[in-house]
Amino acid sequence: MDGTNIGVNPIHLGLGAAAITEPAFTGSMDWYAGYVERHHSDGVEGRLVSTFTFKDSWSTWEMHPNGAEVVLCLAGSMTLHQERPDGSKQSVVLGPGEYVINERGTWHTADVIGEATALFITAGVGTQHRRVEGPIPAVLLYGGNFTMGATCIRMDSVFEVGLKLPDIKESPYYGARALKLNGQMVACTPVNKSAEVNSVVVAMSFERRAALLKKSPLLYYITDHYAPHPTMLIRLSKISRAELERTLRMAWESAASEGAVPRSPGKAKRR
């Protein structure tokens, strides 16, 4: 019997010293809603234990109003910035094996150079996010029509950028316009109705997807239909061209990894 990968299946620590393996993390609102439903009886005493790997600095701040959070660096290096309720600020550089505690009500974000992996023990009830200039309304964080920058990215831009990557070719995927690497899907137009308008689905490993969903929920999302697959959805109306280029490069790397995105079986369901 193999062990369970915490990067895929987080752990819930509950009342009565309980430790419960959670379903595969998708980052979707449905996943969080299910988590709250499963453990509502634990109230604010419940803790979510999860790991994420980051290749970029966080694009948002985060705050947990009902309890403290432990951030333990497992690999690489990251600088965690804190703004405490009393107005004081500090920055803590973390290396492997080093941790910091975000006390209740402390806003925090992180800078990452290269790549870093961290473990989080989080009192997540009531978690809030904000951008640098202020809080993000929920309608903008998880939907709505907020546009980052003056130019709205469209599917033509996805193909323009993607075709510059090595060995990428345009080819249909489940009948939809798509970019492929040696037959593996890198990016395509979503055909499932669960996807938001003006979105693109890209190849992405489960571990990297989880990190991106945590870091940039404005840009990236997932639905129940796509959650079982190593894929991720991008809100093109909210992403910059530079960020799109970085994300497509990651999608290319995921498709290039052996077995990351299996070839489409002849009778597979449409995506």
N, C-alpha and C positions, 0 to 999 in steps of 0.2 A: 504494500500500500504506500502510495506516494503522499508526501506532505501537501498542505494547501498553500497556494501562493497568495500572500497577503496583498500583493499588488493587484490581484484580480478579485479576491474575496476578502473584504474587510472583516473585522471582528467587532461585535458589540459587547461591551462590558456593562452588565446590568445589576440590579438589586439582587441580594442573596449570593454575591460573589459569582454571578453567572458570566460565562463567556460563550458567545454564540457566533458561529460562522454565518456571514451574510451572503446573500446572492451576489453573483458577479456584478461589480460596480459598473454602471453605465454613465453616471453623471447627469442623467435626465431627471427632470422633476418627478417623474413617475417613480424612479428608484428612491428618491428621498421621501416621497409621500408614502411609499411602501415601508420604508425604514421607520418612519414615525408611527405608522399604524401598527407595525409589529411590536414596537417597544414603548408605546405611549404610557404604559403603566409605570415605567421607570422614571418618567418625568425628567427633570433637569439633572438627575443623578446618573443618567445613562451616559456612556462614553463610546465614541466611535474610534476604532484603531485602524489606521490606514497608512499606506505608503504611496509616495508619488516621486517620479523622476522628472526633473526640470532641466530644460536646455536654455531657457530664457528667464529673465527676471519677471516677476509677477506684474500683471497689468492693472490689478486692483488691490485695494486694502480690504481687510477682513476683521470682524470683531465678534466675539462671543459674549453676549450679555449675561448668560446664566451660569458660567463656570470657567475655569482655567483650561488652557490647552498646553500640552507639552509638544515641543518640536525637537526631534532628535535627528541629527544629521547622520546618515549611514555611509554615504560616499560623496566625494567631491567637497565643495565648499560653498557656503551661502552666507549672505549677510542679512540678518533679520532686523528690520527697523520697527520700533515700537513707539506708539503715542499713548501714554497712560491716561486714565480718567482725570488725574490731577494736573494734566497739561505737560508733565515732564516727558522727555524723549530720550531714547537711547538706541544705538545700533550695536548688534552683537554678531561677531564673526564666528561661524560654526564650522568645525571640521569633523571628520568621522569620529563618532563616539561622543560628541559634545551636544548638549541640549540647552534650550532656553524655555522658560515658562511664560506664556502670554496670560497674564492675570485677567480675571473677569473684567470685561469692559475695555480691554486694551486693543486699540487698532494696530494692525501689523501687516507688513508686506515684506517681500524679500528680493534681494538682488542676487542673481546667479551668473557666474562667469564660467563658461564651459558647460559642465553637467553636474548636477547634484541630486542625490536621492535622500529623502527624509521620511521619517515615521512621525505620524501625528496621533495624539490621543486627545480627542476633541469633545468638549461639551457643546454639542452642536445646536441645541434648541434655541431658536431665535437668532441664528447667525445673520449678520448684516454685512453688506459689501458697499464699497464706494470707490469712485475714481479719485484721482488726485484733487480735482476741484470740488468734490463734494459727494454726498450720498447718491447712489444709483437707485432711482425708483424701480420697484419690482417689475413694472410693466416694460421697462427698458432692459432690465437685467435678463429677463427670461422671455422676451417677446417684444412687440411694439415695432416702431419704425425709426429708431435712433440710427443715424448714419455717422460713422466716424470719417471725418475728412469731407472734402467738397465733392469728390468723384465717387459715384456708386459703381462698384465692380459688378460686371455682368459675366455670363458664361463665356462670351467671346474672349474676355481677358484671361479666363482660366485656361483656355486652349492656347492662347497666344503665349502665355508663360510656360505652360506645361510642355509644349512642343519643343522648347529650348533645352529640356533635360535630355540626358544621354539615352539613346535607343527608344525614345517614346514615339509611339505611332497613334494616330487617331483610328479607332475601330469601334463598331457598335458593341454594346454590352447589354444584354437583355433587351435589345431593340432601341436602346438609348445611345445618344452620342457620348463617346467615352475616349479616354486616353489610356493606353495599355503599354506595359513593359514586358516584352516577351510573352504576351498573352495574358499577363496578370493585370487586373484593373488597378489603375492609379487614381483616376478621377472620372466621374460620369454625372450626367444629369439624373437626378432622382426620379424614379417613376412611381414609387410608392406614395400614396396620398398623405402619409404621416409627415412628410417633409414640408417645411415651410416654403412659401413662394421665394424665388430667387436664392435657392440654396444649391450647393454641390456636395455630393458624397465623395469622400476620398478614402483611400486605403490608410489604415492606421492601426498599429499594434494596440492591444488592450491596455497595456501599461502606459504607453505614451498618450493614448487617448484620455485616460483617467487624469493624467497630469495636466493636459491642455484644458480639459473641461473644468478642472478646479481653478486653474490660473486665469482663464479667459472665458467665462461663461457668456459674455456678450457676443463673442465671435463664434464659438463652437457649441454644438449641442448633439444630442442623440435621441432617437425615439425607440420605442419598444421593438419596432420592426427591424431596425438596424443594429440594435444592441448585441444580439448573439454573434454578429460578424465583426471581424477586425476592420471596422470602418468608422467614419465620423462625418458629421454634417457641418458645413460652414455656412454662416449667414453672410452672403456676399455683400449685402447692403451695409454691413458693419465692419468689414475687414479692409485694411489698407493694401495697396499693391505690394508693398515690401513684405508685409506679414503673409500675404497670399503666396509670394515666392518662397518664403521659408517653410510654409506649411506644405506646399506641393513638393518641396525637396524632401520633407519628412515622409510624405506619402510615397514618393519614389523609393526611398530607403526601405519602407515597409514592404512594398511590392517586390523589391529586390531580395528581401530576406527569404530564405527557403521556407516555404510553407506558411508565410505570413498571410497571404491572400490566396486561397485555393482557387484553382481554375473552375470555371462554371460547369457543373455537371449538366448533362444534356437535358435532364428533366427537372432541374432545380426550379424553385419558385422565383417569380420575377422580383427584382429588388427595386 
